[in-house]
């Protein structure tokens, strides 16, 4: 089950593989386990005007530039914890970690960047996360994609939607 937040937007400074991202919308999805506990947070900053509606419709659109983050928080036994404030990094041995991918979709909605060029490293600083009605997800990031360095921020508000979807279709 996913709980979606959308609205607001963000900022993406820099280019990835020569592609610029002018953020027109942002959204986040809380991935929950079968008991309803938060286990991951998917954040999307997009050139589309309403990425929340696109995700709800399970739709990718040609010409879209977007960056997709998958954040997770773990205890000392590596069991998932709800997302919280703090610094997340791309290392696998940290309690707060994430993956990130930049996508430039061609006319067939395929990412034109190679997997090496699309995958990023760096840090995400979460200042606030409240994944329910009236809540927000706020933070900033510093990333590198190969030789490209980018920075940015996000501020998304909750969108009242619950649905099931294959998480791979969000990336």
MDTraj code that builds the backbone (N, CA, C; nanometers):
import mdtraj as md
import numpy as np

residues = "UNK UNK UNK UNK UNK UNK UNK UNK UNK UNK UNK UNK UNK UNK UNK UNK UNK UNK UNK UNK UNK UNK UNK UNK UNK UNK UNK UNK UNK UNK UNK UNK UNK UNK UNK UNK UNK UNK UNK UNK UNK UNK UNK UNK UNK UNK UNK UNK UNK UNK UNK UNK UNK UNK UNK UNK UNK UNK UNK UNK UNK UNK UNK UNK UNK UNK UNK UNK UNK UNK UNK UNK UNK UNK UNK UNK UNK UNK UNK UNK UNK UNK UNK UNK UNK UNK UNK UNK UNK UNK UNK UNK UNK UNK UNK UNK UNK UNK UNK UNK UNK UNK UNK UNK UNK UNK UNK UNK UNK UNK UNK UNK UNK UNK UNK UNK UNK UNK UNK UNK UNK UNK UNK UNK UNK UNK UNK UNK UNK UNK UNK UNK UNK UNK UNK UNK UNK UNK UNK UNK UNK UNK UNK UNK UNK UNK UNK UNK UNK UNK UNK UNK UNK UNK UNK UNK UNK UNK UNK UNK UNK UNK UNK UNK UNK UNK UNK UNK UNK UNK UNK".split()
xyz = np.array([
    [0.0847, -0.1170, 0.0000],
    [0.0000, 0.0000, 0.0000],
    [0.0890, 0.1229, 0.0000],
    [0.0477, 0.2262, -0.0732],
    [0.1226, 0.3499, -0.0824],
    [0.0331, 0.4636, -0.0380],
    [0.0935, 0.5611, 0.0272],
    [0.0249, 0.6842, 0.0592],
    [0.1010, 0.7935, -0.0128],
    [0.0326, 0.8741, -0.0915],
    [0.0983, 0.9678, -0.1807],
    [0.0861, 1.1093, -0.1270],
    [0.1949, 1.1830, -0.1405],
    [0.1935, 1.3254, -0.1101],
    [0.2373, 1.3984, -0.2345],
    [0.1722, 1.5078, -0.2654],
    [0.2124, 1.5815, -0.3843],
    [0.1784, 1.7281, -0.3660],
    [0.2266, 1.8072, -0.4579],
    [0.2067, 1.9503, -0.4497],
    [0.3413, 2.0156, -0.4269],
    [0.3406, 2.1459, -0.3973],
    [0.4672, 2.2127, -0.3762],
    [0.5596, 2.1876, -0.4923],
    [0.6862, 2.1996, -0.4683],
    [0.7833, 2.1690, -0.5728],
    [0.9196, 2.1613, -0.5093],
    [1.0157, 2.2072, -0.5818],
    [1.1528, 2.2024, -0.5350],
    [1.2418, 2.2756, -0.6324],
    [1.3712, 2.2563, -0.6102],
    [1.4708, 2.3214, -0.6936],
    [1.5797, 2.2195, -0.7241],
    [1.6286, 2.2200, -0.8475],
    [1.7341, 2.1302, -0.8929],
    [1.8351, 2.2152, -0.9670],
    [1.9528, 2.2364, -0.9072],
    [2.0561, 2.3213, -0.9673],
    [2.1651, 2.2329, -1.0253],
    [2.1876, 2.2455, -1.1560],
    [2.2891, 2.1680, -1.2245],
    [2.2259, 2.0863, -1.3358],
    [2.3095, 2.0089, -1.4049],
    [2.2616, 1.9220, -1.5120],
    [2.3170, 1.7815, -1.4923],
    [2.2472, 1.6845, -1.5493],
    [2.2907, 1.5449, -1.5470],
    [2.2955, 1.4970, -1.6922],
    [2.4136, 1.4617, -1.7382],
    [2.4285, 1.4187, -1.8769],
    [2.3815, 1.5237, -1.9750],
    [2.3979, 1.6520, -1.9391],
    [2.3539, 1.7619, -2.0243],
    [2.2062, 1.7946, -2.0127],
    [2.1334, 1.7243, -1.9251],
    [1.9888, 1.7457, -1.9089],
    [1.9612, 1.8303, -1.7853],
    [1.8836, 1.9351, -1.8046],
    [1.8436, 2.0245, -1.6969],
    [1.7072, 1.9797, -1.6440],
    [1.6843, 1.9990, -1.5164],
    [1.5528, 1.9696, -1.4584],
    [1.4942, 2.0981, -1.4009],
    [1.3934, 2.1508, -1.4703],
    [1.3156, 2.2628, -1.4172],
    [1.1998, 2.1998, -1.3414],
    [1.2036, 2.2075, -1.2092],
    [1.1039, 2.1396, -1.1264],
    [0.9720, 2.2164, -1.1308],
    [0.8684, 2.1494, -1.1839],
    [0.7343, 2.2077, -1.1876],
    [0.6418, 2.1430, -1.0860],
    [0.6766, 2.0223, -1.0414],
    [0.5979, 1.9575, -0.9364],
    [0.6844, 1.8535, -0.8667],
    [0.6413, 1.8173, -0.7478],
    [0.7113, 1.7163, -0.6678],
    [0.6071, 1.6360, -0.5924],
    [0.6430, 1.5142, -0.5555],
    [0.5522, 1.4308, -0.4771],
    [0.6339, 1.3293, -0.4004],
    [0.5727, 1.2763, -0.2920],
    [0.6358, 1.1639, -0.2257],
    [0.5342, 1.0563, -0.1947],
    [0.5837, 0.9335, -0.1914],
    [0.5025, 0.8154, -0.1662],
    [0.5610, 0.7459, -0.0450],
    [0.4786, 0.7140, 0.0516],
    [0.5214, 0.6328, 0.1659],
    [0.4924, 0.4871, 0.1334],
    [0.5955, 0.4056, 0.1260],
    [0.5778, 0.2618, 0.1068],
    [0.5561, 0.1998, 0.2443],
    [0.4530, 0.1199, 0.2568],
    [0.4197, 0.0601, 0.3860],
    [0.4151, -0.0905, 0.3742],
    [0.4503, -0.1574, 0.4837],
    [0.4443, -0.3035, 0.4835],
    [0.3009, -0.3487, 0.5086],
    [0.2798, -0.4802, 0.5162],
    [0.1448, -0.5342, 0.5296],
    [0.0767, -0.4931, 0.6595],
    [0.1558, -0.4523, 0.7605],
    [0.0961, -0.4070, 0.8866],
    [0.0651, -0.2575, 0.8839],
    [0.1040, -0.1887, 0.7763],
    [0.0791, -0.0453, 0.7643],
    [0.1941, 0.0408, 0.8126],
    [0.3051, -0.0214, 0.8526],
    [0.4208, 0.0548, 0.9006],
    [0.4979, 0.1141, 0.7827],
    [0.5451, 0.2392, 0.7980],
    [0.6278, 0.3035, 0.6962],
    [0.7597, 0.2287, 0.6831],
    [0.8007, 0.1987, 0.5587],
    [0.9288, 0.1313, 0.5387],
    [1.0219, 0.2062, 0.4429],
    [0.9707, 0.2813, 0.3483],
    [1.0515, 0.3595, 0.2543],
    [0.9736, 0.4838, 0.2133],
    [1.0483, 0.5818, 0.1653],
    [0.9883, 0.7030, 0.1113],
    [1.0429, 0.7238, -0.0292],
    [0.9533, 0.7318, -0.1276],
    [0.9917, 0.7632, -0.2651],
    [0.9586, 0.9101, -0.2890],
    [1.0573, 0.9861, -0.3338],
    [1.0418, 1.1281, -0.3636],
    [1.0716, 1.1486, -0.5109],
    [0.9844, 1.2225, -0.5814],
    [1.0051, 1.2529, -0.7230],
    [0.9961, 1.4034, -0.7433],
    [1.1004, 1.4612, -0.8049],
    [1.0972, 1.5990, -0.8528],
    [1.0882, 1.5894, -1.0037],
    [0.9914, 1.6581, -1.0641],
    [0.9617, 1.6363, -1.2058],
    [0.9452, 1.7662, -1.2837],
    [0.9725, 1.7564, -1.4135],
    [0.9456, 1.8670, -1.5047],
    [0.7974, 1.8733, -1.5419],
    [0.7209, 1.7701, -1.5092],
    [0.5774, 1.7665, -1.5371],
    [0.5040, 1.8622, -1.4429],
    [0.3886, 1.9090, -1.4847],
    [0.3133, 2.0046, -1.4035],
    [0.2401, 1.9392, -1.2874],
    [0.2111, 1.8092, -1.2954],
    [0.1418, 1.7414, -1.1855],
    [0.1884, 1.5964, -1.1776],
    [0.3076, 1.5762, -1.1228],
    [0.3637, 1.4413, -1.1129],
    [0.2766, 1.3528, -1.0243],
    [0.2066, 1.4110, -0.9286],
    [0.1175, 1.3322, -0.8426],
    [0.0094, 1.2649, -0.9267],
    [-0.0544, 1.3401, -1.0155],
    [-0.1579, 1.2823, -1.1019],
    [-0.0984, 1.1770, -1.1943],
    [0.0235, 1.2008, -1.2429],
    [0.0895, 1.1021, -1.3292],
    [0.1149, 0.9725, -1.2547],
    [0.1614, 0.9823, -1.1299],
    [0.1893, 0.8616, -1.0509],
    [0.0590, 0.7909, -1.0154],
    [-0.0438, 0.8656, -0.9784],
    [-0.1734, 0.8035, -0.9486],
    [-0.2261, 0.7257, -1.0687],
    [-0.2016, 0.7789, -1.1900],
    [-0.2490, 0.7138, -1.3121],
    [-0.1490, 0.6092, -1.3630],
    [-0.0367, 0.5921, -1.2896],
    [0.0685, 0.4978, -1.3309],
    [0.1126, 0.5279, -1.4743],
    [0.1379, 0.6573, -1.4994],
    [0.1649, 0.7042, -1.6347],
    [0.3001, 0.7758, -1.6405],
    [0.3807, 0.7401, -1.7398],
    [0.5040, 0.8116, -1.7724],
    [0.4789, 0.8877, -1.9020],
    [0.5372, 1.0062, -1.9137],
    [0.5127, 1.0885, -2.0317],
    [0.6437, 1.1230, -2.1017],
    [0.6462, 1.1127, -2.2359],
    [0.7667, 1.1445, -2.3120],
    [0.8146, 1.2863, -2.2831],
    [0.9474, 1.3028, -2.2869],
    [1.0059, 1.4350, -2.2669],
    [1.0199, 1.4758, -2.1215],
    [0.9809, 1.3904, -2.0298],
    [0.9892, 1.4223, -1.8878],
    [1.1336, 1.4099, -1.8387],
    [1.1765, 1.5067, -1.7600],
    [1.2995, 1.4962, -1.6820],
    [1.2561, 1.4879, -1.5368],
    [1.3140, 1.3940, -1.4638],
    [1.2800, 1.3815, -1.3220],
    [1.3929, 1.3140, -1.2470],
    [1.3942, 1.3379, -1.1172],
    [1.4882, 1.2700, -1.0297],
    [1.4055, 1.1951, -0.9262],
    [1.4408, 1.0672, -0.9041],
    [1.3644, 0.9783, -0.8171],
    [1.4547, 0.9320, -0.7029],
    [1.4129, 0.9607, -0.5803],
    [1.4856, 0.9205, -0.4601],
    [1.4086, 0.8075, -0.3915],
    [1.4807, 0.7128, -0.3347],
    [1.4218, 0.6067, -0.2516],
    [1.4967, 0.6091, -0.1188],
    [1.4325, 0.6647, -0.0148],
    [1.4949, 0.6792, 0.1165],
    [1.4462, 0.5717, 0.2117],
    [1.5384, 0.5199, 0.2920],
    [1.5007, 0.4212, 0.3933],
    [1.5759, 0.4488, 0.5231],
    [1.5152, 0.4063, 0.6318],
    [1.5708, 0.4263, 0.7659],
    [1.5665, 0.2908, 0.8360],
    [1.6765, 0.2508, 0.9000],
    [1.6872, 0.1182, 0.9602],
    [1.7433, 0.1251, 1.1007],
    [1.7038, 0.0271, 1.1851],
    [1.7614, 0.0182, 1.3192],
    [1.8920, -0.0615, 1.3133],
    [1.9521, -0.0877, 1.4288],
    [2.0813, -0.1569, 1.4328],
    [2.0737, -0.3001, 1.3818],
    [1.9537, -0.3600, 1.3799],
    [1.9356, -0.4943, 1.3252],
    [1.8973, -0.4917, 1.1774],
    [1.9019, -0.3724, 1.1160],
    [1.8665, -0.3504, 0.9763],
    [1.7172, -0.3690, 0.9485],
    [1.6357, -0.3594, 1.0525],
    [1.4906, -0.3631, 1.0342],
    [1.4422, -0.2232, 0.9982],
    [1.3420, -0.2130, 0.9090],
    [1.2957, -0.0805, 0.8668],
    [1.2294, -0.0037, 0.9800],
    [1.2543, 0.1272, 0.9803],
    [1.1923, 0.2214, 1.0727],
    [1.1181, 0.3267, 0.9913],
    [1.0231, 0.3966, 1.0519],
    [0.9572, 0.5059, 0.9801],
    [1.0595, 0.6134, 0.9409],
    [1.0355, 0.6833, 0.8317],
    [1.1276, 0.7905, 0.7929],
    [1.1296, 0.8987, 0.8997],
    [1.2441, 0.9645, 0.9140],
    [1.2525, 1.0728, 1.0111],
    [1.3511, 1.1778, 0.9632],
    [1.3654, 1.2848, 1.0402],
    [1.4592, 1.3913, 1.0058],
    [1.6017, 1.3416, 1.0244],
    [1.6938, 1.4004, 0.9499],
    [1.8341, 1.3641, 0.9587],
    [1.8971, 1.3611, 0.8218],
    [2.0228, 1.3197, 0.8194],
    [2.0983, 1.3110, 0.6945],
    [2.1032, 1.1673, 0.6469],
    [2.0663, 1.1478, 0.5211],
    [2.0669, 1.0180, 0.4549],
    [2.1824, 1.0192, 0.3554],
    [2.2509, 0.9045, 0.3375],
    [2.3546, 0.8993, 0.2350],
    [2.3431, 0.7713, 0.1536],
    [2.4241, 0.7627, 0.0491],
    [2.4146, 0.6503, -0.0433],
    [2.4936, 0.5288, 0.0029],
    [2.5553, 0.5356, 0.1202],
    [2.6244, 0.4188, 0.1744],
    [2.5253, 0.3129, 0.2201],
    [2.5663, 0.1867, 0.2159],
    [2.4765, 0.0785, 0.2559],
    [2.4891, 0.0433, 0.4035],
    [2.5890, 0.0964, 0.4710],
    [2.6107, 0.0624, 0.6115],
    [2.5649, 0.1722, 0.7059],
    [2.4702, 0.2521, 0.6638],
    [2.4201, 0.3595, 0.7485],
    [2.2732, 0.3349, 0.7830],
    [2.2305, 0.3902, 0.8944],
    [2.0906, 0.3747, 0.9361],
    [1.9961, 0.4485, 0.8420],
    [2.0404, 0.5638, 0.7898],
    [1.9611, 0.6423, 0.6959],
    [2.0325, 0.6396, 0.5613],
    [1.9706, 0.5751, 0.4633],
    [2.0349, 0.5618, 0.3323],
    [1.9327, 0.5844, 0.2212],
    [1.9860, 0.6052, 0.1000],
    [1.8966, 0.6264, -0.0135],
    [1.9661, 0.5885, -0.1428],
    [1.8840, 0.5704, -0.2451],
    [1.9314, 0.5610, -0.3824],
    [1.8657, 0.6752, -0.4591],
    [1.9265, 0.7133, -0.5706],
    [1.8707, 0.8213, -0.6520],
    [1.9026, 0.7937, -0.7977],
    [1.8062, 0.8259, -0.8840],
    [1.8240, 0.8095, -1.0277],
    [1.7656, 0.9289, -1.1009],
    [1.8392, 0.9800, -1.1984],
    [1.7904, 1.0868, -1.2851],
    [1.7342, 1.0208, -1.4105],
    [1.6185, 1.0673, -1.4550],
    [1.5561, 1.0120, -1.5743],
    [1.5275, 1.1222, -1.6756],
    [1.5657, 1.0965, -1.8003],
    [1.5275, 1.1793, -1.9142],
    [1.4554, 1.0851, -2.0093],
    [1.3223, 1.0973, -2.0169],
    [1.2411, 1.0028, -2.0936],
    [1.2293, 1.0446, -2.2392],
    [1.2584, 0.9496, -2.3292],
    [1.2476, 0.9757, -2.4728],
    [1.1026, 0.9572, -2.5192],
    [1.0814, 0.9578, -2.6500],
    [0.9455, 0.9488, -2.7045],
    [0.8768, 0.8162, -2.6731],
    [0.9540, 0.7147, -2.6347],
    [0.8969, 0.5856, -2.5938],
    [0.8963, 0.5688, -2.4420],
    [0.9258, 0.6768, -2.3709],
    [0.9297, 0.6792, -2.2238],
    [1.0410, 0.5924, -2.1655],
    [1.1492, 0.5753, -2.2421],
    [1.2679, 0.5068, -2.1911],
    [1.3684, 0.6108, -2.1443],
    [1.4396, 0.5811, -2.0361],
    [1.5424, 0.6712, -1.9886],
    [1.6588, 0.6702, -2.0881],
    [1.6982, 0.7873, -2.1366],
    [1.8055, 0.7957, -2.2351],
    [1.9436, 0.7892, -2.1726],
    [1.9535, 0.8001, -2.0409],
    [2.0830, 0.7960, -1.9736],
    [2.1220, 0.6521, -1.9420],
    [2.2497, 0.6218, -1.9543],
    [2.2969, 0.4893, -1.9154],
    [2.2772, 0.4728, -1.7651],
    [2.2727, 0.3499, -1.7188],
    [2.2501, 0.3278, -1.5758],
    [2.3607, 0.3905, -1.4928],
    [2.4852, 0.3895, -1.5421],
    [2.5950, 0.4522, -1.4677],
    [2.5773, 0.6032, -1.4588],
    [2.5351, 0.6667, -1.5692],
    [2.5165, 0.8119, -1.5695],
    [2.3939, 0.8535, -1.4904],
    [2.2925, 0.7673, -1.4837],
    [2.1662, 0.8021, -1.4186],
    [2.1711, 0.7871, -1.2667],
    [2.2549, 0.6990, -1.2154],
    [2.2603, 0.6716, -1.0710],
    [2.3490, 0.7741, -1.0018],
    [2.2997, 0.8291, -0.8921],
    [2.3724, 0.9322, -0.8208],
    [2.4210, 0.8880, -0.6844],
    [2.5077, 0.9712, -0.6279],
    [2.5609, 0.9535, -0.4931],
    [2.5544, 1.0865, -0.4212],
    [2.5567, 1.0818, -0.2881],
    [2.5596, 1.2061, -0.2127],
    [2.4825, 1.1978, -0.0834],
    [2.4233, 1.3113, -0.0452],
    [2.3473, 1.3190, 0.0797],
    [2.2134, 1.3886, 0.0579],
    [2.1172, 1.3493, 0.1389],
    [1.9863, 1.4146, 0.1467],
    [1.9656, 1.4512, 0.2931],
    [1.9300, 1.5757, 0.3179],
    [1.8995, 1.6203, 0.4538],
    [1.7492, 1.6414, 0.4642],
    [1.6852, 1.5612, 0.5482],
    [1.5407, 1.5724, 0.5704],
    [1.5197, 1.6620, 0.6917],
    [1.4500, 1.7744, 0.6705],
    [1.4217, 1.8683, 0.7798],
    [1.2871, 1.8420, 0.8458],
    [1.1937, 1.7854, 0.7667],
    [1.0604, 1.7588, 0.8204],
    [0.9928, 1.6539, 0.7331],
    [0.9245, 1.5601, 0.7984],
    [0.8432, 1.4646, 0.7234],
    [0.7221, 1.4283, 0.8079],
    [0.6038, 1.4561, 0.7520],
    [0.4769, 1.4250, 0.8178],
    [0.3876, 1.3628, 0.7101],
    [0.3861, 1.2279, 0.7028],
    [0.3165, 1.1609, 0.5924],
    [0.1680, 1.1334, 0.6182],
    [0.0908, 1.2383, 0.6421],
    [-0.0542, 1.2241, 0.6543],
    [-0.1194, 1.3562, 0.6169],
    [-0.2517, 1.3581, 0.6119],
    [-0.3255, 1.4768, 0.5689],
    [-0.2727, 1.6010, 0.6388],
    [-0.2422, 1.7031, 0.5608],
    [-0.1898, 1.8282, 0.6131],
    [-0.0391, 1.8280, 0.6330],
    [0.0272, 1.7155, 0.6081],
    [0.1706, 1.7044, 0.6311],
    [0.2547, 1.7468, 0.5126],
    [0.3841, 1.7571, 0.5375],
    [0.4825, 1.7950, 0.4356],
    [0.6068, 1.7073, 0.4461],
    [0.6841, 1.7079, 0.3386],
    [0.8161, 1.6457, 0.3344],
    [0.9103, 1.7538, 0.2828],
    [1.0064, 1.7956, 0.3666],
    [1.0911, 1.9103, 0.3361],
    [1.2374, 1.8725, 0.3558],
    [1.3221, 1.9125, 0.2610],
    [1.4646, 1.8867, 0.2770],
    [1.5463, 1.9418, 0.1623],
    [1.6733, 1.8985, 0.1573],
    [1.7661, 1.9435, 0.0543],
    [1.8609, 1.8289, 0.0198],
    [1.9377, 1.8463, -0.0883],
    [2.0295, 1.7403, -0.1304],
    [2.1516, 1.7989, -0.1996],
    [2.2594, 1.7223, -0.1937],
    [2.3827, 1.7477, -0.2661],
    [2.4215, 1.6146, -0.3286],
    [2.4293, 1.6108, -0.4630],
    [2.4480, 1.4845, -0.5340],
    [2.5547, 1.4965, -0.6420],
    [2.6077, 1.3807, -0.6814],
    [2.6916, 1.3740, -0.8000],
    [2.6439, 1.2582, -0.8859],
    [2.6412, 1.2825, -1.0149],
    [2.6056, 1.1822, -1.1156],
    [2.7250, 1.1764, -1.2095],
    [2.8135, 1.0776, -1.1922],
    [2.9360, 1.0770, -1.2698],
    [3.0122, 1.2046, -1.2395],
    [3.0432, 1.2835, -1.3422],
    [3.1142, 1.4095, -1.3232],
    [3.0234, 1.5290, -1.3014],
    [2.8922, 1.5084, -1.2960],
    [2.7968, 1.6184, -1.2797],
    [2.7588, 1.6358, -1.1330],
    [2.7763, 1.7575, -1.0810],
    [2.7386, 1.7884, -0.9433],
    [2.6096, 1.8702, -0.9441],
    [2.5152, 1.8328, -0.8576],
    [2.3883, 1.9047, -0.8474],
    [2.3527, 1.9271, -0.7004],
    [2.2738, 2.0288, -0.6768],
    [2.2179, 2.0550, -0.5443],
    [2.0714, 2.0898, -0.5622],
    [1.9978, 2.0887, -0.4539],
    [1.8576, 2.1269, -0.4648],
    [1.7839, 2.1122, -0.3348],
    [1.6536, 2.1330, -0.3456],
    [1.5657, 2.1262, -0.2290],
    [1.4290, 2.0769, -0.2721],
    [1.3484, 2.0385, -0.1732],
    [1.2120, 1.9930, -0.2000],
    [1.1228, 2.0307, -0.0837],
    [0.9955, 2.0521, -0.1158],
    [0.8924, 2.0826, -0.0178],
    [0.7609, 2.0348, -0.0781],
    [0.7168, 1.9150, -0.0369],
    [0.5955, 1.8558, -0.0927],
    [0.4893, 1.8470, 0.0151],
    [0.3649, 1.8624, -0.0231],
    [0.2541, 1.8506, 0.0716],
    [0.1731, 1.7246, 0.0417],
    [0.1057, 1.6757, 0.1423],
    [0.0331, 1.5493, 0.1337],
    [-0.0824, 1.5564, 0.0343],
    [-0.0980, 1.4504, -0.0432],
    [-0.2088, 1.4351, -0.1372],
    [-0.2917, 1.3164, -0.0899],
    [-0.4184, 1.3343, -0.0701],
    [-0.5039, 1.2300, -0.0143],
    [-0.5320, 1.1215, -0.1172],
    [-0.4396, 1.0250, -0.1253],
    [-0.4573, 0.9137, -0.2183],
    [-0.3928, 0.7892, -0.1591],
    [-0.4629, 0.6781, -0.1685],
    [-0.4105, 0.5495, -0.1252],
    [-0.4349, 0.4513, -0.2384],
    [-0.3324, 0.3777, -0.2752],
    [-0.3475, 0.2817, -0.3834],
    [-0.2334, 0.1826, -0.3776],
    [-0.2452, 0.0769, -0.4553],
    [-0.1382, -0.0209, -0.4693],
    [-0.0813, -0.0102, -0.6093],
    [0.0506, -0.0221, -0.6169],
    [0.1192, -0.0089, -0.7461],
    [0.2530, -0.0802, -0.7342],
    [0.3059, -0.1260, -0.8449],
    [0.4380, -0.1851, -0.8464],
    [0.5405, -0.0757, -0.8258],
    [0.6241, -0.0818, -0.7190],
    [0.7202, 0.0261, -0.6942],
    [0.8168, 0.0458, -0.8094],
    [0.8459, -0.0580, -0.8886],
    [0.9370, -0.0425, -1.0013],
    [0.8803, 0.0500, -1.1076],
    [0.7492, 0.0644, -1.1141],
    [0.6891, 0.1514, -1.2151],
    [0.7068, 0.2993, -1.1795],
    [0.7491, 0.3275, -1.0557],
    [0.7732, 0.4661, -1.0150],
    [0.9112, 0.5138, -1.0540],
    [0.9970, 0.4227, -1.0973],
    [1.1347, 0.4623, -1.1261],
    [1.1654, 0.4506, -1.2727],
])
top = md.Topology()
chain = top.add_chain()
for i, resn in enumerate(residues, 1):
    res = top.add_residue(resn, chain, resSeq=i)
    for name in ("N", "CA", "C"):
        top.add_atom(name, md.element.get_by_symbol(name[0]), res)
traj = md.Trajectory(xyz[None], top)
